[in-house]
Amino acid sequence: MSSRSRIISVSSILLIPVLIFWMWLVTLAIHSSWLCPHGCWCDPEQAVLDCSHAALKQLPHVYCSRIHRLNIGHNNLNELGKEAFVSRNIFQIEYLNLNYCNISYIDTDAFKGLSSLRRLTLQHNLLRELKVGTFKDMTHMKGLQLENNKIENLEIGIFEGLVSLELLDLERNLLNSLKSDVFIGLNNLSILWLSHNSLSTLHPDVFAHLTKLNYLYLDGNEELQIPSNGSSLNIQTVEELYISDCNINLLMPKSLENATRLKILDLRNNHLKTIDENIFRVMPSLTDLLLYGNPLECDCGLLNVWRWCQNHNIKVVKDTEVSRCESPEQVSGMWWGVLGKAQCRNGSITFEESYKAVIPTFVNTDDFYYTRYENFLTYVQPVIYILLFIFGAIGNVAVLIVIICNSEMYTVPNFYVLNLAVSDLILLTMNTILSYINAESESWQLGEVCCKMFGFFRHSSIGVSAYLISVMSIQRYQVISRPLQNRRQSMTRIVTIATILGVWTICSLFAIPYALAMHVDDTCSVYNSWKYFQKVVVFELVVFCILPLGVTACMYCLAARHLMRSTKIVSGETHNQGNSRRSTTRIVLGFTVVFVISFLPYHILSTYTVRSKSDYPIEMYYIFTVSMYLLIFNSCFNPVALCFSSKCYRMYFKHYLLKCCRRKSPTTADITMK
């Protein structure tokens, strides 16, 4: 059996499971689309039903029992009547999104039958009240979000049945008071958001029934004051208390004597001039004290507070926010860390001469690192993208001009190089300009079809670049291994064009699963198809990385073996033809090296990050971002590889890029490549 026959046989064996995998992925998406209600979108795994922005006035009828995440946000439902979901064949959902639906009324039996529901979001609606019994059957509910409604009062018993609830979000409503027993029964509640309401006072025992409460958010209640009449706020289990942007001008140790587990106390943007040092003795676990935006009086009393924080390693700075002195005038506007240069004598504070040189010491928390990464994406990444796009566009356009405008360059290898340049230009456009616009914009405005086309062209261009290099390596092996008299039969332009069209067709088909995973949910992304996308990245690792890399490596091994066995020039081959053959081989080898460096890290890291079940550190974000840059750099470096490995391309690049018009154009003998 000839080498070519063996290659075809091995390729066929490898392609069979790949094609089966591809057909399975496409069939999943088609079947899901067939069952999806009109005007909605279903993910290929039939786990997510998205009917947002569908101008619905009533709930859709669901035909698939596997749906567990239902998004009906941004519609005009107005109200939820009796058995609203059961009547539409909606039973097994676990996540229900009803945001921005203008809902003003919910019947007490509206959610009947949704016993599996784990998270319900009713944000940005028109609810003024909730009736007792509305959530009575939701024993598995873990998250209830009612942010941005018009709720003024919470009746006792309203949360009856929510025995598993861990998160309750009542932010940005119109609550002005809370009854002491309103949260009774929420024995597993861990996070409570009451921010930006109209609360002015708190009953000391309003949180007493929340025996597992860890995070309490009361910030933004502009009239709120902490009890200072000798009563103590009962928050024994709370670890983080956020009461910034309130009306607190006095904080007594007695008020927080039950907060023995408190670790973070956020008092920013209040009216505090000082803090009683004894407050630290009732909060022995405190690690963070945030006082930014208060009119601090940096006197002897606050000096004791500063020293306590320093001696007990209590953080007083968050990111770049610092607390500043308002008085005395000597240090007005300066970071309260100047107290480290102060002394108290007879109740009077004095500052050393070096106090003016004191600057804040910022704490590098995890939030700070993530903020820095976001700043990197916002300010540094656009510059990198612009440079890569300009450099790559100039190089690949130059390649196109060199080949198209010179008939001497109409050779088989150059036809492959021409298509490689086209795919590189597509990849550059999709992975720099459009990717950045999509990532930075708050919403995708081009529709569902354009979203899928974006994903399709983005990944089909990646595949074309990979497979063209593999085809070129096969072609180089055939040139090396076949006698000159048989070479013309295997390198005709018809065969070349057919091969190139086949590459584009195959890569287009292989990019379909990724396109099917794309969906518009504010932005164009794959997040709603996550389980399906986990399969897609494995498929792309195989077809866009492992297979082309394996074929290319195999071809070079066979070529190396052939060259080791035969060191003589092929019979009938001239010296110039031999040089051309070696030059073309160097070009393909350069493409291959760049391909390995660029494609392999991206596909491996992409597969790892998507299929990883645990969170990964911030360093992994940077590593994956660099791998993305390497993938884009592949399109930029291919013209560079041409320039370094081919004399004729160097001459033409000089002629076109450097505008050396007065110099003699390269001769046919210099540039012929066969």
C-alpha positions as CSV (number, residue, x, y, z in Angstrom):
1,M,0.0,0.0,0.0
2,S,1.4,3.4,-1.0
3,S,2.0,6.2,1.5
4,R,-0.9,8.2,0.0
5,S,-3.3,5.2,0.4
6,R,-2.2,4.8,4.0
7,I,-2.8,8.5,4.7
8,I,-6.3,8.3,3.2
9,S,-7.1,5.2,5.2
10,V,-5.9,6.6,8.5
11,S,-7.7,9.9,7.8
12,S,-11.0,8.1,7.1
13,I,-10.7,6.1,10.3
14,L,-10.1,9.3,12.3
15,L,-12.9,11.2,10.5
16,I,-15.7,8.7,11.3
17,P,-15.9,9.4,15.0
18,V,-15.5,13.1,14.3
19,L,-18.4,13.1,11.9
20,I,-20.5,11.1,14.4
21,F,-19.7,13.7,17.1
22,W,-20.6,16.5,14.7
23,M,-23.9,15.0,13.7
24,W,-24.8,14.4,17.3
25,L,-24.1,18.1,18.2
26,V,-26.1,19.4,15.2
27,T,-29.0,17.0,15.8
28,L,-29.3,18.2,19.4
29,A,-29.7,21.8,18.3
30,I,-32.2,21.0,15.5
31,H,-34.4,18.9,17.7
32,S,-34.3,21.6,20.4
33,S,-35.3,24.2,17.9
34,W,-38.2,22.1,16.7
35,L,-39.7,21.9,20.1
36,C,-39.2,25.5,21.1
37,P,-42.2,27.8,21.4
38,H,-42.7,30.4,18.7
39,G,-40.7,33.6,19.4
40,C,-38.5,31.9,22.0
41,W,-35.0,30.3,22.0
42,C,-34.1,26.9,23.4
43,D,-30.6,25.8,24.1
44,P,-29.5,22.6,22.3
45,E,-29.6,20.7,25.5
46,Q,-33.3,21.7,26.0
47,A,-32.4,22.9,29.5
48,V,-32.9,26.7,28.9
49,L,-36.0,28.4,27.4
50,D,-35.4,32.1,26.7
51,C,-38.6,34.1,25.7
52,S,-37.2,37.5,26.7
53,H,-38.0,40.5,24.5
54,A,-40.7,38.5,22.7
55,A,-43.6,40.9,23.2
56,L,-45.5,38.3,25.2
57,K,-48.7,39.1,27.0
58,Q,-49.1,35.7,28.4
59,L,-46.8,32.8,29.4
60,P,-45.7,30.5,26.6
61,H,-46.8,26.9,26.3
62,V,-43.8,24.6,27.0
63,Y,-43.6,21.2,25.1
64,C,-40.3,19.9,26.6
65,S,-40.3,18.6,30.2
66,R,-36.5,18.9,30.4
67,I,-36.6,22.7,30.6
68,H,-35.2,23.8,34.0
69,R,-34.3,27.5,33.3
70,L,-37.1,29.8,32.0
71,N,-36.4,33.4,31.1
72,I,-39.5,35.5,30.3
73,G,-38.0,38.9,31.1
74,H,-38.7,42.1,29.2
75,N,-42.3,41.2,28.3
76,N,-45.7,42.7,29.2
77,L,-47.4,40.1,31.4
78,N,-49.0,42.6,33.8
79,E,-50.2,39.9,36.2
80,L,-49.8,36.3,37.1
81,G,-53.2,34.6,37.6
82,K,-54.2,31.4,39.3
83,E,-52.1,28.4,38.3
84,A,-50.4,30.5,35.7
85,F,-47.5,28.1,35.1
86,V,-49.3,24.7,35.5
87,S,-51.8,25.8,32.8
88,R,-48.9,26.3,30.4
89,N,-47.3,22.9,31.1
90,I,-44.5,24.5,33.1
91,F,-43.6,22.2,36.1
92,Q,-39.9,21.2,36.5
93,I,-38.2,24.6,36.1
94,E,-35.6,25.5,38.7
95,Y,-34.8,29.0,37.6
96,L,-37.5,31.5,36.7
97,N,-36.7,35.0,35.4
98,L,-39.7,37.5,35.4
99,N,-37.7,40.7,35.3
100,Y,-39.1,43.8,33.5
101,C,-42.5,42.3,32.9
102,N,-44.7,45.1,34.3
103,I,-46.2,42.7,36.8
104,S,-48.4,44.5,39.3
105,Y,-50.4,41.6,40.7
106,I,-49.6,38.0,41.7
107,D,-52.3,35.5,42.7
108,T,-51.6,33.4,45.8
109,D,-51.8,30.3,43.6
110,A,-49.8,31.7,40.7
111,F,-46.7,29.6,41.4
112,K,-48.7,26.4,42.3
113,G,-46.9,23.3,40.9
114,L,-43.4,24.9,40.9
115,S,-42.2,22.8,43.8
116,S,-38.7,22.4,42.2
117,L,-38.1,26.1,41.8
118,R,-34.8,27.2,43.3
119,R,-34.4,30.8,42.2
120,L,-37.1,33.3,41.3
121,T,-36.3,36.8,40.1
122,L,-39.0,39.5,39.9
123,Q,-36.8,42.5,39.6
124,H,-37.9,45.8,38.0
125,N,-41.7,45.2,38.2
126,L,-44.6,47.2,39.6
127,L,-45.4,45.1,42.7
128,R,-46.8,47.1,45.6
129,E,-47.6,44.1,47.9
130,L,-47.2,40.4,48.2
131,K,-50.0,38.3,49.6
132,V,-49.4,35.7,52.4
133,G,-49.3,32.3,50.9
134,T,-47.7,33.3,47.6
135,F,-44.6,31.2,48.2
136,K,-46.1,28.5,50.4
137,D,-45.1,25.5,48.2
138,M,-41.6,26.6,47.4
139,T,-39.7,24.5,49.9
140,H,-36.7,24.2,47.7
141,M,-36.3,27.9,46.9
142,K,-32.8,29.2,47.6
143,G,-33.0,32.7,46.0
144,L,-35.8,35.2,45.8
145,Q,-35.0,38.6,44.2
146,L,-37.6,41.4,44.4
147,E,-35.3,44.3,43.7
148,N,-36.7,47.5,42.1
149,N,-40.4,47.1,42.8
150,K,-42.7,49.4,44.8
151,I,-43.2,47.2,47.9
152,E,-44.1,49.4,50.9
153,N,-44.9,46.8,53.5
154,L,-44.1,43.1,54.3
155,E,-46.9,41.2,56.1
156,I,-46.0,38.7,58.8
157,G,-46.1,35.2,57.2
158,I,-45.3,36.4,53.7
159,F,-42.2,34.2,53.6
160,E,-44.0,31.2,54.9
161,G,-42.8,28.0,53.2
162,L,-39.4,29.3,52.2
163,V,-37.6,27.0,54.6
164,S,-34.6,26.6,52.2
165,L,-34.2,30.3,51.3
166,E,-30.6,31.5,51.4
167,L,-30.8,34.8,49.6
168,L,-33.5,37.5,49.8
169,D,-33.1,40.6,47.8
170,L,-35.5,43.5,48.6
171,E,-33.2,46.3,47.4
172,R,-34.6,49.5,46.0
173,N,-38.2,49.2,47.2
174,L,-40.3,51.6,49.3
175,L,-40.0,49.8,52.7
176,N,-40.2,52.3,55.6
177,S,-40.4,49.8,58.5
178,L,-40.0,46.2,59.3
179,K,-42.0,44.2,61.8
180,S,-40.0,42.3,64.4
181,D,-41.5,38.9,63.2
182,V,-41.5,39.5,59.5
183,F,-38.6,37.2,58.7
184,I,-39.8,34.4,60.9
185,G,-39.3,30.9,59.3
186,L,-36.3,31.9,57.2
187,N,-34.0,29.6,59.2
188,N,-31.5,29.2,56.4
189,L,-31.2,32.8,55.1
190,S,-27.6,33.8,54.7
191,I,-27.8,37.0,52.6
192,L,-30.3,39.8,53.1
193,W,-30.4,42.9,50.8
194,L,-32.4,45.8,52.2
195,S,-30.4,48.5,50.5
196,H,-31.8,51.7,49.1
197,N,-35.2,51.6,50.8
198,S,-36.8,54.2,53.1
199,L,-35.9,52.6,56.4
200,S,-35.3,55.0,59.3
201,T,-35.2,52.8,62.3
202,L,-34.8,49.1,63.0
203,H,-36.4,47.0,65.7
204,P,-33.6,45.4,67.8
205,D,-35.0,41.9,67.2
206,V,-36.0,42.2,63.5
207,F,-33.1,39.9,62.5
208,A,-33.2,37.7,65.6
209,H,-35.0,34.9,63.8
210,L,-32.3,34.7,61.1
211,T,-30.0,32.3,62.8
212,K,-27.8,31.7,59.8
213,L,-27.6,35.3,58.5
214,N,-24.0,36.1,57.4
215,Y,-24.4,39.1,55.1
216,L,-26.6,42.1,55.8
217,Y,-26.9,45.0,53.4
218,L,-28.6,48.1,54.8
219,D,-26.7,50.7,52.7
220,G,-28.5,53.5,50.9
221,N,-31.3,54.0,53.5
222,E,-30.6,57.7,53.8
223,E,-32.6,58.2,57.0
224,L,-31.4,55.0,58.8
225,Q,-29.9,55.2,62.2
226,I,-28.6,52.4,64.3
227,P,-30.3,52.1,67.7
228,S,-28.4,54.2,70.3
229,N,-30.9,54.2,73.1
230,G,-29.3,51.4,75.0
231,S,-30.8,48.6,72.9
232,S,-28.6,46.2,70.9
233,L,-29.2,45.1,67.4
234,N,-29.6,41.3,67.4
235,I,-27.2,40.2,64.6
236,Q,-25.2,37.5,66.4
237,T,-24.4,35.5,63.2
238,V,-23.7,38.4,60.9
239,E,-20.1,38.5,59.5
240,E,-20.4,41.4,57.1
241,L,-22.6,44.5,57.8
242,Y,-23.0,47.2,55.2
243,I,-24.5,50.4,56.4
244,S,-22.9,53.0,54.2
245,D,-24.7,56.0,52.7
246,C,-27.1,56.2,55.7
247,N,-27.7,58.8,58.4
248,I,-25.5,57.5,61.1
249,N,-23.8,60.2,63.2
250,L,-23.2,58.1,66.4
251,L,-22.3,54.5,66.9
252,M,-22.3,53.2,70.4
253,P,-20.6,50.0,71.5
254,K,-23.9,48.9,73.1
255,S,-25.6,49.0,69.7
256,L,-23.4,46.2,68.3
257,E,-22.5,44.2,71.4
258,N,-24.2,41.2,69.9
259,A,-22.2,41.4,66.7
260,T,-19.4,39.2,68.1
261,R,-18.8,37.4,64.7
262,L,-18.7,40.6,62.7
263,K,-15.6,40.8,60.3
264,I,-16.5,43.6,57.9
265,L,-18.1,46.8,59.1
266,D,-18.9,49.3,56.2
267,L,-19.7,52.8,57.5
268,R,-18.7,54.8,54.5
269,N,-20.5,58.1,53.6
270,N,-22.2,58.7,56.9
271,H,-21.9,61.6,59.3
272,L,-19.5,60.1,61.8
273,K,-16.9,62.3,63.4
274,T,-15.3,59.7,65.6
275,I,-15.8,56.1,66.8
276,D,-15.7,54.9,70.4
277,E,-12.6,52.7,70.9
278,N,-14.6,50.3,73.0
279,I,-16.6,49.2,70.0
280,F,-13.7,46.9,69.0
281,R,-14.0,45.1,72.3
282,V,-17.5,43.9,71.4
283,M,-16.4,42.9,67.9
284,P,-13.3,40.8,68.5
285,S,-13.4,39.2,65.0
286,L,-13.3,42.5,63.1
287,T,-10.9,42.5,60.1
288,D,-12.2,45.5,58.0
289,L,-13.4,48.9,59.0
290,L,-14.4,51.2,56.2
291,L,-14.9,54.9,57.1
292,Y,-14.5,56.6,53.7
293,G,-16.6,59.7,53.2
294,N,-17.2,60.6,56.9
295,P,-16.2,64.0,58.3
296,L,-13.6,62.5,60.7
297,E,-12.3,64.6,63.5
298,C,-8.7,63.4,63.9
299,D,-8.4,64.0,67.6
300,C,-7.0,62.0,70.5
301,G,-10.1,59.7,70.5
302,L,-9.7,58.8,66.8
303,L,-5.9,58.3,67.4
304,N,-6.7,55.5,69.8
305,V,-9.0,54.0,67.1
306,W,-6.2,54.2,64.6
307,R,-3.7,52.6,66.9
308,W,-6.1,49.8,67.7
309,C,-6.6,49.1,63.9
310,Q,-2.8,49.0,63.4
311,N,-2.1,46.8,66.4
312,H,-4.8,44.3,65.5
313,N,-4.2,44.3,61.7
314,I,-7.7,45.8,60.9
315,K,-7.8,47.0,57.3
316,V,-8.9,50.6,56.9
317,V,-8.4,50.9,53.1
318,K,-10.4,49.3,50.3
319,D,-8.9,49.4,46.9
320,T,-8.1,53.1,46.4
321,E,-10.7,54.5,48.8
322,V,-9.3,56.2,51.9
323,S,-10.7,57.9,54.9
324,R,-9.7,61.5,55.3
325,C,-9.6,64.0,58.2
326,E,-12.0,67.0,58.1
327,S,-10.5,68.5,61.3
328,P,-8.3,69.9,62.7
329,E,-7.5,72.3,60.0
330,Q,-3.8,71.3,60.1
331,V,-4.6,67.9,58.5
332,S,-7.9,68.7,56.8
333,G,-8.3,66.7,53.6
334,M,-5.5,64.3,54.4
335,W,-5.6,60.5,54.9
336,W,-6.4,59.7,58.5
337,G,-3.2,57.7,58.5
338,V,-1.5,60.9,59.5
339,L,-2.6,59.9,63.0
340,G,0.4,57.6,62.9
341,K,2.6,60.7,63.2
342,A,0.5,62.2,66.1
343,Q,0.9,62.3,69.8
344,C,-1.6,63.2,72.5
345,R,-0.7,65.3,75.6
346,N,-3.3,66.4,78.1
347,G,-6.1,65.8,75.6
348,S,-4.4,67.8,72.8
349,I,-3.1,66.3,69.6
350,T,0.1,67.3,67.9
351,F,1.6,66.1,64.6
352,E,5.2,65.5,63.8
353,E,6.8,67.5,61.0
354,S,6.9,64.4,58.8
355,Y,3.1,64.0,58.8
356,K,2.8,65.7,55.4
357,A,4.8,62.8,53.7
358,V,2.3,60.2,54.8
359,I,0.6,58.4,51.9
360,P,-2.1,55.6,52.0
361,T,-1.0,52.0,52.0
362,F,-3.4,50.2,49.7
363,V,-4.5,46.7,50.4
364,N,-4.3,44.2,47.5
365,T,-7.4,42.2,48.0
366,D,-8.9,39.8,45.5
367,D,-11.4,42.4,44.5
368,F,-8.5,44.7,43.8
369,Y,-6.9,42.1,41.5
370,Y,-10.1,41.5,39.6
371,T,-10.6,45.3,39.3
372,R,-7.1,45.6,37.9
373,Y,-7.9,42.9,35.4
374,E,-11.0,44.6,34.3
375,N,-9.0,47.9,33.9
376,F,-6.5,45.9,31.8
377,L,-9.3,44.7,29.6
378,T,-10.8,48.2,29.3
379,Y,-7.7,50.2,28.7
380,V,-4.8,48.0,27.7
381,Q,-6.5,45.3,25.6
382,P,-8.0,47.8,23.0
383,V,-4.4,49.0,22.3
384,I,-3.2,45.4,21.9
385,Y,-6.1,44.6,19.6
386,I,-5.5,47.7,17.5
387,L,-1.8,46.9,17.1
388,L,-2.5,43.3,16.2
389,F,-5.2,44.2,13.7
390,I,-3.1,46.9,12.0
391,F,0.0,44.7,11.9
392,G,-1.9,41.6,10.7
393,A,-4.1,43.5,8.2
394,I,-1.1,45.2,6.5
395,G,0.8,41.9,6.3
396,N,-2.0,39.8,5.0
397,V,-3.3,42.5,2.5
398,A,0.3,42.7,1.2
399,V,0.3,38.9,0.7
400,L,-2.9,39.2,-1.3
401,I,-1.5,42.0,-3.4
402,V,1.7,40.1,-4.1
403,I,-0.1,37.0,-5.3
404,I,-3.1,38.6,-7.1
405,C,-1.1,41.3,-8.9
406,N,1.7,39.0,-10.2
407,S,0.9,36.2,-12.6
408,E,4.2,34.6,-11.8
409,M,2.9,33.9,-8.3
410,Y,0.0,31.7,-9.6
411,T,1.4,28.5,-8.3
412,V,-0.1,25.7,-6.2
413,P,1.6,26.6,-2.9
414,N,0.6,30.3,-3.4
415,F,-3.0,29.4,-3.9
416,Y,-3.0,27.9,-0.4
417,V,-1.1,31.0,1.0
418,L,-3.7,33.2,-0.7
419,N,-6.6,31.5,1.1
420,L,-4.6,31.4,4.4
421,A,-4.3,35.2,4.2
422,V,-8.1,35.6,3.6
423,S,-8.9,33.4,6.6
424,D,-6.4,35.3,8.7
425,L,-8.1,38.6,7.8
426,I,-11.5,37.2,8.8
427,L,-10.0,35.9,12.0
428,L,-8.4,39.2,12.8
429,T,-11.7,41.1,12.2
430,M,-13.8,38.7,14.3
431,N,-11.3,38.2,17.2
432,T,-10.3,41.8,17.6
433,I,-12.8,44.5,16.5
434,L,-16.1,42.6,16.8
435,S,-15.0,40.6,19.9
436,Y,-14.0,43.7,21.7
437,I,-17.2,45.6,20.7
438,N,-19.3,42.7,21.9
439,A,-17.4,42.3,25.2
440,E,-17.6,46.0,26.1
441,S,-21.1,46.9,24.9
442,E,-23.9,46.5,27.4
443,S,-26.2,44.9,24.8
444,W,-25.9,43.2,21.3
445,Q,-28.0,45.3,18.9
446,L,-27.5,43.2,15.7
447,G,-30.0,40.4,16.4
448,E,-29.8,36.6,16.8
449,V,-28.8,35.8,13.3
450,C,-25.9,38.2,13.3
451,C,-24.8,36.8,16.7
452,K,-24.7,33.3,15.2
453,M,-22.9,34.5,12.1
454,F,-20.3,36.2,14.3
455,G,-19.6,32.9,16.0
456,F,-19.7,31.0,12.7
457,F,-17.1,33.2,10.9
458,R,-15.0,33.5,14.0
459,H,-14.4,29.8,14.3
460,S,-14.6,28.7,10.7
461,S,-11.6,31.1,10.0
462,I,-9.7,29.4,12.8
463,G,-10.4,26.0,11.2
464,V,-9.4,27.2,7.7
465,S,-6.1,28.5,9.0
466,A,-5.3,25.2,10.7
467,Y,-6.4,22.9,7.8
468,L,-4.7,24.9,5.1
469,I,-1.4,24.4,6.9
470,S,-2.1,20.7,7.1
471,V,-3.0,20.5,3.4
472,M,0.2,22.5,2.6
473,S,2.2,20.0,4.6
474,I,0.6,17.1,2.7
475,Q,1.4,18.8,-0.6
476,R,5.0,19.4,0.5
477,Y,5.3,15.7,1.3
478,Q,4.0,14.7,-2.1
479,V,6.4,17.1,-3.8
480,I,9.3,15.6,-1.9
481,S,8.3,11.9,-2.2
482,R,7.0,11.8,-5.8
483,P,9.1,11.8,-8.9
484,L,9.0,14.9,-11.1
485,Q,7.1,13.2,-13.9
486,N,4.1,12.4,-11.6
487,R,4.1,15.8,-9.8
488,R,2.0,17.6,-12.4
489,Q,-0.8,15.1,-12.0
490,S,-1.1,15.7,-8.3
491,M,-0.7,19.5,-8.4
492,T,-3.1,20.7,-11.1
493,R,-5.0,23.9,-10.4
494,I,-8.3,22.1,-10.5
495,V,-7.3,19.7,-7.8
496,T,-5.9,22.7,-5.8
497,I,-9.1,24.7,-6.1
498,A,-11.2,21.6,-5.2
499,T,-9.0,21.0,-2.2
500,I,-9.3,24.6,-1.0
501,L,-13.1,24.6,-1.5
502,G,-13.2,21.3,0.5
503,V,-11.2,22.9,3.3
504,W,-13.6,25.9,3.5
505,T,-16.6,23.6,3.4
506,I,-15.4,21.2,6.1
507,C,-14.4,24.1,8.4
508,S,-17.7,25.8,7.8
509,L,-19.5,22.6,8.8
510,F,-17.3,22.2,11.8
511,A,-18.1,25.8,12.9
512,I,-21.9,25.2,12.9
513,P,-22.0,23.7,16.5
514,Y,-20.3,26.8,17.9
515,A,-22.7,29.1,16.0
516,L,-25.7,27.1,17.3
517,A,-24.5,27.6,20.9
518,M,-24.4,31.4,20.5
519,H,-27.4,33.3,21.7
520,V,-28.3,37.0,22.5
521,D,-29.0,37.6,26.1
522,D,-28.0,41.2,26.5
523,T,-24.7,40.3,24.9
524,C,-23.9,37.7,22.2
525,S,-22.5,34.8,24.2
526,V,-22.6,31.0,24.9
527,Y,-23.5,31.3,28.6
528,N,-27.1,30.0,28.1
529,S,-25.8,27.0,26.3
530,W,-23.1,26.1,28.8
531,K,-23.6,22.3,28.9
532,Y,-23.8,22.1,25.2
533,F,-20.8,24.4,24.8
534,Q,-18.8,22.2,27.0
535,K,-19.2,19.5,24.4
536,V,-18.5,22.0,21.6
537,V,-15.1,23.0,23.0
538,V,-14.0,19.3,23.2
539,F,-15.1,18.9,19.5
540,E,-13.2,22.0,18.5
541,L,-10.1,20.8,20.4
542,V,-10.2,17.7,18.3
543,V,-11.1,19.0,14.9
544,F,-9.3,22.4,15.0
545,C,-6.2,21.5,16.9
546,I,-5.4,17.8,17.4
547,L,-6.4,16.5,13.9
548,P,-4.6,19.2,11.8
549,L,-1.6,19.2,14.2
550,G,-1.4,15.4,14.0
551,V,-1.6,15.4,10.2
552,T,1.0,18.1,9.9
553,A,3.4,16.3,12.3
554,C,2.8,13.0,10.4
555,M,3.6,14.6,7.1
556,Y,6.9,16.1,8.3
557,C,7.9,12.8,9.9
558,L,7.3,11.0,6.6
559,A,9.1,13.7,4.6
560,A,12.1,13.6,7.0
561,R,12.2,9.8,6.6
562,H,12.1,10.1,2.8
563,L,14.9,12.7,2.8
564,M,17.1,10.6,5.0
565,R,16.7,7.7,2.6
566,S,17.4,9.7,-0.4
567,T,19.9,12.6,-0.3
568,K,20.1,13.0,-4.1
569,I,18.3,15.6,-6.1
570,V,15.2,14.2,-7.8
571,S,15.8,13.0,-11.3
572,G,15.1,15.8,-13.8
573,E,15.1,18.5,-11.2
574,T,17.1,21.7,-12.0
575,H,19.1,23.6,-9.4
576,N,16.5,26.4,-9.3
577,Q,13.7,24.0,-8.9
578,G,15.4,22.4,-6.0
579,N,15.9,25.8,-4.3
580,S,12.2,26.5,-4.9
581,R,11.2,23.2,-3.4
582,R,13.3,23.8,-0.3
583,S,12.0,27.4,0.0
584,T,8.4,26.3,-0.1
585,T,9.2,23.6,2.5
586,R,10.7,26.2,4.8
587,I,7.5,28.4,4.4
588,V,5.3,25.5,5.4
589,L,7.5,24.6,8.3
590,G,7.4,28.3,9.5
591,F,3.6,28.2,9.3
592,T,3.6,25.0,11.2
593,V,5.7,26.3,14.1
594,V,3.6,29.4,14.4
595,F,0.5,27.2,14.3
596,V,1.7,25.0,17.2
597,I,2.7,28.0,19.3
598,S,-0.6,29.9,18.6
599,F,-3.3,27.3,18.4
600,L,-2.3,24.7,21.0
601,P,-2.3,26.8,24.1
602,Y,-5.6,28.5,23.2
603,H,-7.6,25.3,22.5
604,I,-6.2,23.5,25.6
605,L,-6.9,26.4,27.9
606,S,-10.3,27.1,26.4
607,T,-11.3,23.4,27.0
608,Y,-9.9,23.5,30.5
609,T,-11.6,26.8,31.6
610,V,-15.0,25.8,30.1
611,R,-15.1,22.3,31.6
612,S,-13.5,23.2,34.9
613,K,-16.0,22.7,37.7
614,S,-14.2,24.9,40.2
615,D,-13.2,28.6,40.2
616,Y,-9.7,29.3,39.0
617,P,-7.4,32.1,40.3
618,I,-7.1,35.5,38.7
619,E,-3.8,34.4,37.1
620,M,-5.7,32.0,34.9
621,Y,-7.6,34.9,33.4
622,Y,-4.4,36.5,32.4
623,I,-3.0,33.3,31.0
624,F,-6.1,32.6,28.9
625,T,-6.1,36.2,27.7
626,V,-2.5,35.8,26.5
627,S,-3.4,32.5,24.7
628,M,-6.1,34.5,22.9
629,Y,-3.5,37.1,21.9
630,L,-1.3,34.2,20.6
631,L,-4.2,32.9,18.5
632,I,-4.7,36.3,16.9
633,F,-0.9,36.7,16.6
634,N,-0.9,33.6,14.4
635,S,-2.7,35.7,11.7
636,C,-0.2,38.5,12.1
637,F,2.9,36.3,12.0
638,N,2.1,34.2,8.9
639,P,3.2,37.1,6.6
640,V,6.3,37.4,8.7
641,A,7.0,33.7,8.3
642,L,6.7,34.2,4.5
643,C,9.1,37.1,4.6
644,F,11.8,35.1,6.6
645,S,11.5,31.9,4.7
646,S,11.1,33.1,1.1
647,K,13.4,35.4,-0.8
648,C,10.8,36.2,-3.5
649,Y,8.3,37.3,-0.9
650,R,10.9,39.5,0.8
651,M,11.5,41.2,-2.6
652,Y,7.9,41.8,-3.3
653,F,7.2,43.0,0.3
654,K,10.0,45.6,-0.2
655,H,8.5,46.5,-3.5
656,Y,5.0,47.1,-2.2
657,L,5.3,47.9,1.4
658,L,8.4,50.1,1.2
659,K,7.2,51.6,-2.2
660,C,10.6,51.0,-3.9
661,C,9.0,51.8,-7.2
662,R,12.3,52.9,-8.9
663,R,14.0,49.6,-8.2
664,K,13.8,46.8,-10.7
665,S,10.9,44.4,-10.1
666,P,11.8,40.9,-9.1
667,T,12.4,38.6,-12.1
668,T,10.5,35.5,-13.0
669,A,13.6,33.4,-12.1
670,D,13.7,34.9,-8.7
671,I,10.1,34.2,-7.8
672,T,9.0,31.1,-9.5
673,M,7.7,28.5,-6.9
674,K,6.6,25.1,-8.0
